[in-house]
Amino acid sequence: MTHRVVLWSTGNVGRHAIAGIDARPDLELAGVWTSTPAKEGRDAGELAGLGRDLGVTATGDADALLALRPDCVVYTSMADVRLMEAIDDLCRILRAGVNVVSSSPVFLQFPDGVVPAEMSDPVRAAAAAGNASIFVNGIDPGFANDVLPLAVTGISERIDQVRCMEILNYATYDQGTVLFDIMGFGRSLDETPMLLQPGVLTMAWGSVVRQLAAGLGVELDGIAESHTRLPAPDAFDVSAGTIAKGTAAALRFEVRGMRGGDAVVVLEHVTRLRDDLAPDWPQPSGAGCYRVEVRGEPDYTVDLRLLGTDGDHNTAGLKATAMRLVNAVPAVVAAPPGLLTALDLPLIPGRGLL
């Protein structure tokens, strides 16, 4: 069976999703939405950098795309700085009876106990009204800290702690809004960026901690968060701009699921803009990695190395997010209506990609 798919947004993740949809023999690209007037009328293959046309042009007309009655929308619009607008988008698509796989808002990966019900209930209500399903995921939050760690725990005798880590250099991540405005890189250490405002880390990655705990049948007492930043020893350039001497250039944070005074489920990020920064912090395997550590009997460590064919681990991360969504389309279309999590879906292989 072939599923007709609309791609919603053509940014860093969306352009890779176009390539991914084209790569699957069971998916047909039916339409592309863009918020950028300069992209309207341009072929999806050009926007994805495929070097060939796909015969589908981008449009800013959402009504026209929903009127196509696609089986699923692959939603990759950024929600970090437009949270309520993104939720409104998702509700509109779901009410129209169209299934959704989405990279944001990330707390919808597993919202229960993470955000107030009034932030997730409208999405559930829209899914019920449209008899449609929605699955929010990616690589992180997503596969690297839901399916992967839960699979590793399945070969444990005793579990003391599950720790999921992202250890990456973001220097080639060309997204200034995320890098500078949200994460605070290149800004004074006296400033507190959006990501590090109290409670924001928990909103963004608390879904990871809560879902892992649910998968393990663990009731948490609460969630704690902490962070550390280090300055640039001198000025240097990254893809998104310049990092001045003394401004934030390395970030390490944890979101900890607590039980009985112990951190039993931990999400940790170690983010550098230069490889020589913070040498005493955890180091990646390869150019960059997602690491799962299960401590107990026995101890396990699994490193998922990332590297695109262009030699860039950040390209691989964007593709991983895009393909986690694209490859999930058949399973989400087949699932019962509602807000789905990784605990609700079967194993999602790269069927048809070999």
C-alpha positions as CSV (number, residue, x, y, z in Angstrom):
1,M,0.0,0.0,0.0
2,T,1.3,3.5,-0.9
3,H,0.6,6.3,1.5
4,R,0.3,9.9,0.3
5,V,2.3,12.3,2.4
6,V,2.5,16.1,2.8
7,L,5.8,17.6,4.1
8,W,5.1,20.6,6.3
9,S,8.1,23.0,6.3
10,T,11.3,22.8,4.4
11,G,14.0,23.8,6.9
12,N,17.0,21.8,8.3
13,V,14.9,18.7,9.0
14,G,12.3,19.1,6.4
15,R,14.6,19.1,3.4
16,H,16.0,15.7,4.6
17,A,12.4,14.5,5.1
18,I,11.7,15.2,1.4
19,A,14.7,13.0,0.4
20,G,13.5,10.3,2.8
21,I,9.9,10.3,1.5
22,D,11.3,10.0,-2.1
23,A,13.5,7.1,-1.0
24,R,10.6,4.9,0.3
25,P,8.7,3.0,-2.4
26,D,5.6,2.9,-0.2
27,L,5.3,6.7,0.2
28,E,4.2,9.3,-2.3
29,L,5.0,13.0,-1.8
30,A,1.7,14.7,-2.4
31,G,2.5,18.2,-1.4
32,V,4.9,20.6,0.4
33,W,4.1,23.5,2.7
34,T,6.5,26.4,3.2
35,S,6.4,29.5,5.3
36,T,9.0,31.2,3.1
37,P,7.6,33.2,0.1
38,A,10.8,32.8,-1.9
39,K,10.4,29.0,-1.8
40,E,6.8,29.0,-3.1
41,G,6.6,27.5,-6.6
42,R,9.9,25.8,-6.3
43,D,10.2,22.0,-6.9
44,A,10.6,19.8,-3.8
45,G,13.6,18.1,-5.3
46,E,15.4,21.4,-5.7
47,L,14.5,22.4,-2.1
48,A,15.9,19.1,-0.9
49,G,19.1,19.4,-2.9
50,L,18.4,16.2,-4.8
51,G,19.6,17.6,-8.1
52,R,16.4,16.6,-9.9
53,D,12.7,17.6,-9.8
54,L,10.1,15.5,-8.1
55,G,7.1,17.2,-9.8
56,V,5.8,18.7,-6.6
57,T,6.1,22.4,-5.9
58,A,6.0,24.1,-2.5
59,T,3.1,26.3,-1.5
60,G,2.0,28.4,1.4
61,D,-1.6,27.4,1.0
62,A,-2.4,25.1,3.9
63,D,-6.0,24.7,3.0
64,A,-5.1,23.4,-0.5
65,L,-2.7,20.8,1.0
66,L,-5.3,19.5,3.5
67,A,-7.9,19.4,0.7
68,L,-5.6,16.8,-0.9
69,R,-6.7,14.4,1.9
70,P,-3.2,13.0,2.4
71,D,-2.7,9.9,4.6
72,C,-0.1,11.7,6.8
73,V,1.6,15.0,7.3
74,V,5.3,15.0,8.2
75,Y,5.5,18.1,10.3
76,T,9.0,19.6,10.8
77,S,8.3,23.2,11.6
78,M,10.3,24.6,14.5
79,A,8.2,25.0,17.6
80,D,10.8,26.3,20.1
81,V,9.9,30.0,19.5
82,R,6.3,29.5,18.3
83,L,5.0,26.9,20.7
84,M,1.2,27.7,20.7
85,E,1.3,28.3,16.9
86,A,2.8,24.8,16.4
87,I,0.1,23.2,18.6
88,D,-2.6,25.1,16.6
89,D,-1.0,23.7,13.4
90,L,-1.1,20.2,14.6
91,C,-4.7,20.5,15.9
92,R,-5.8,21.9,12.5
93,I,-4.2,19.0,10.6
94,L,-5.6,16.4,13.0
95,R,-9.2,17.8,12.9
96,A,-9.0,17.6,9.1
97,G,-8.7,13.8,9.6
98,V,-5.0,13.7,8.6
99,N,-2.4,11.7,10.6
100,V,0.8,13.4,11.7
101,V,4.4,12.5,12.5
102,S,6.1,15.5,13.9
103,S,9.5,16.6,15.3
104,S,7.9,19.2,17.6
105,P,6.7,20.3,20.1
106,V,9.1,17.8,21.8
107,F,7.1,17.4,25.1
108,L,4.3,15.7,23.1
109,Q,6.7,12.7,22.8
110,F,5.3,11.8,26.3
111,P,3.5,14.8,27.9
112,D,1.9,13.2,30.9
113,G,3.5,14.5,34.1
114,V,5.7,16.9,32.0
115,V,3.4,19.7,31.0
116,P,-0.1,20.8,32.2
117,A,-3.0,18.9,30.6
118,E,-4.2,22.0,28.9
119,M,-1.2,21.9,26.7
120,S,-1.7,18.3,25.5
121,D,-5.5,17.9,25.8
122,P,-6.3,20.1,22.7
123,V,-4.1,17.8,20.6
124,R,-5.8,14.7,22.0
125,A,-9.2,16.3,21.4
126,A,-8.3,17.2,17.8
127,A,-7.1,13.7,17.1
128,A,-10.3,12.2,18.5
129,A,-12.4,14.7,16.4
130,G,-10.5,13.8,13.2
131,N,-10.1,10.1,14.0
132,A,-6.4,10.6,13.4
133,S,-3.1,9.8,15.1
134,I,-0.1,11.9,16.0
135,F,3.4,10.7,16.8
136,V,6.1,13.2,17.9
137,N,9.7,11.9,17.8
138,G,13.1,12.3,16.3
139,I,16.6,11.3,17.4
140,D,16.8,13.4,20.6
141,P,14.2,13.6,22.1
142,G,13.4,10.4,20.3
143,F,15.0,7.1,19.2
144,A,18.3,7.7,21.0
145,N,16.5,8.0,24.3
146,D,13.4,5.8,24.0
147,V,13.6,2.7,21.8
148,L,17.4,2.3,22.0
149,P,17.8,2.4,25.8
150,L,14.6,0.4,26.4
151,A,16.0,-2.3,24.1
152,V,19.2,-2.4,26.1
153,T,17.4,-2.8,29.4
154,G,15.7,-5.9,28.0
155,I,19.0,-7.8,28.5
156,S,19.4,-6.7,32.1
157,E,19.2,-8.7,35.3
158,R,19.1,-5.7,37.6
159,I,18.9,-2.0,36.7
160,D,20.3,0.8,39.0
161,Q,20.3,3.6,36.5
162,V,19.6,4.3,32.9
163,R,21.6,7.3,31.4
164,C,21.0,8.6,27.9
165,M,23.7,11.1,26.6
166,E,24.1,13.3,23.6
167,I,27.8,14.1,23.1
168,L,28.2,16.4,20.1
169,N,30.1,19.4,18.7
170,Y,27.5,21.8,17.3
171,A,29.9,24.0,15.4
172,T,28.5,22.9,12.0
173,Y,24.9,23.2,13.1
174,D,23.8,26.1,11.0
175,Q,20.8,27.3,13.0
176,G,21.5,30.6,14.6
177,T,18.1,30.9,16.4
178,V,18.7,27.6,18.2
179,L,22.4,28.0,18.8
180,F,22.5,31.6,20.0
181,D,19.0,32.6,21.1
182,I,17.7,29.4,22.6
183,M,20.9,27.7,23.8
184,G,22.8,30.9,24.6
185,F,26.1,30.1,22.8
186,G,28.0,33.2,21.9
187,R,26.2,35.1,24.7
188,S,27.5,36.4,28.0
189,L,27.6,33.9,30.8
190,D,25.7,36.4,32.9
191,E,22.7,36.0,30.6
192,T,20.3,33.1,31.0
193,P,19.1,31.9,27.6
194,M,15.6,30.4,27.0
195,L,16.8,26.8,27.3
196,L,18.2,27.4,30.8
197,Q,15.3,29.3,32.3
198,P,14.0,27.3,35.3
199,G,11.8,24.4,34.2
200,V,12.6,24.6,30.4
201,L,15.0,21.7,30.4
202,T,12.4,19.6,32.1
203,M,9.7,20.7,29.7
204,A,12.0,19.8,26.7
205,W,13.4,16.5,28.0
206,G,11.2,15.6,30.9
207,S,9.2,13.6,28.3
208,V,12.3,11.4,27.8
209,V,12.7,10.7,31.5
210,R,9.0,10.1,32.1
211,Q,8.6,7.8,29.1
212,L,11.7,5.7,30.1
213,A,10.3,5.4,33.6
214,A,6.9,4.3,32.3
215,G,8.6,1.8,30.0
216,L,10.4,0.4,33.0
217,G,7.3,0.4,35.3
218,V,8.9,3.0,37.6
219,E,7.1,5.7,39.6
220,L,9.3,8.7,39.9
221,D,9.3,11.1,42.9
222,G,10.1,14.0,40.7
223,I,12.5,15.5,38.1
224,A,15.6,17.7,38.8
225,E,17.7,19.6,36.4
226,S,21.2,21.2,36.4
227,H,23.6,22.8,34.0
228,T,27.2,24.1,33.6
229,R,28.5,26.5,30.9
230,L,32.1,27.3,30.0
231,P,33.5,30.3,28.1
232,A,35.4,30.5,24.8
233,P,39.2,30.9,25.5
234,D,39.4,33.0,22.4
235,A,37.2,34.1,19.5
236,F,36.4,31.6,16.7
237,D,33.8,31.1,14.0
238,V,31.1,28.4,13.7
239,S,28.7,27.8,10.8
240,A,26.0,30.0,12.4
241,G,28.3,33.0,13.3
242,T,31.1,34.1,15.6
243,I,31.8,33.1,19.1
244,A,33.5,35.9,20.9
245,K,36.1,35.4,23.6
246,G,34.6,34.9,27.0
247,T,31.1,34.0,25.8
248,A,29.4,30.7,26.2
249,A,31.0,28.0,24.1
250,A,30.3,24.7,25.9
251,L,27.2,23.5,27.7
252,R,26.5,20.4,29.9
253,F,23.1,19.7,31.4
254,E,21.2,16.9,33.1
255,V,17.5,16.1,33.5
256,R,17.3,13.5,36.3
257,G,14.3,11.3,37.2
258,M,14.5,10.8,41.0
259,R,13.3,7.9,43.1
260,G,14.1,7.5,46.8
261,G,16.8,10.2,46.5
262,D,18.6,8.5,43.7
263,A,18.8,9.6,40.0
264,V,17.4,6.4,38.3
265,V,16.8,7.8,34.8
266,V,19.1,10.6,33.5
267,L,19.1,12.6,30.3
268,E,22.5,14.3,29.8
269,H,23.8,16.6,27.0
270,V,27.4,17.5,26.5
271,T,27.6,20.2,23.8
272,R,30.8,21.8,22.6
273,L,31.5,24.3,19.8
274,R,35.1,23.2,19.6
275,D,36.6,19.8,20.3
276,D,39.3,21.0,22.7
277,L,36.8,22.7,25.1
278,A,35.9,21.0,28.4
279,P,38.4,18.1,28.0
280,D,37.4,16.6,31.3
281,W,33.7,16.3,30.2
282,P,32.6,13.0,28.6
283,Q,34.1,12.6,25.1
284,P,32.2,11.2,22.1
285,S,32.9,7.9,20.3
286,G,33.8,8.9,16.8
287,A,33.0,12.4,15.6
288,G,29.9,12.5,17.8
289,C,27.5,10.0,19.4
290,Y,24.5,9.2,21.4
291,R,25.4,7.0,24.4
292,V,23.2,4.7,26.5
293,E,24.6,3.6,29.8
294,V,22.7,1.0,31.8
295,R,24.2,0.5,35.2
296,G,23.3,-2.7,37.2
297,E,23.9,-6.3,36.5
298,P,25.6,-6.3,34.2
299,D,26.7,-2.9,33.1
300,Y,26.1,-1.9,29.5
301,T,27.4,1.0,27.4
302,V,26.1,1.5,23.8
303,D,27.4,4.2,21.5
304,L,25.5,5.2,18.4
305,R,28.0,7.1,16.3
306,L,26.7,9.6,13.8
307,L,28.3,10.6,10.4
308,G,26.7,11.8,7.2
309,T,28.2,10.9,3.8
310,D,29.3,14.6,3.8
311,G,31.6,13.8,6.8
312,D,29.4,15.8,9.2
313,H,27.8,14.3,12.3
314,N,25.3,17.1,12.5
315,T,24.0,16.2,9.0
316,A,23.5,12.7,10.3
317,G,21.6,13.9,13.3
318,L,19.2,15.9,11.1
319,K,18.7,12.9,8.8
320,A,18.1,10.7,11.8
321,T,15.3,13.0,13.0
322,A,13.8,13.2,9.6
323,M,13.9,9.4,9.0
324,R,12.6,8.5,12.4
325,L,9.4,10.4,11.3
326,V,9.3,9.3,7.7
327,N,9.9,5.6,8.4
328,A,7.1,5.7,11.1
329,V,4.4,6.9,8.7
330,P,3.0,3.4,7.8
331,A,2.8,2.4,11.5
332,V,1.2,5.7,12.5
333,V,-1.4,5.5,9.7
334,A,-2.2,1.9,10.8
335,A,-2.4,2.8,14.6
336,P,-5.6,3.6,16.5
337,P,-6.4,7.4,16.7
338,G,-4.9,9.5,19.4
339,L,-1.6,10.8,20.8
340,L,0.9,8.0,20.3
341,T,4.2,7.4,22.0
342,A,7.1,5.1,21.3
343,L,5.6,2.7,23.8
344,D,2.5,2.3,21.6
345,L,4.1,1.5,18.2
346,P,5.8,-1.7,17.0
347,L,9.4,-1.9,15.9
348,I,9.9,0.5,13.0
349,P,12.5,-0.8,10.5
350,G,13.8,0.8,7.4
351,R,11.5,-1.4,5.3
352,G,12.1,-1.0,1.5
353,L,15.4,1.0,2.0
354,L,17.9,-1.8,1.3
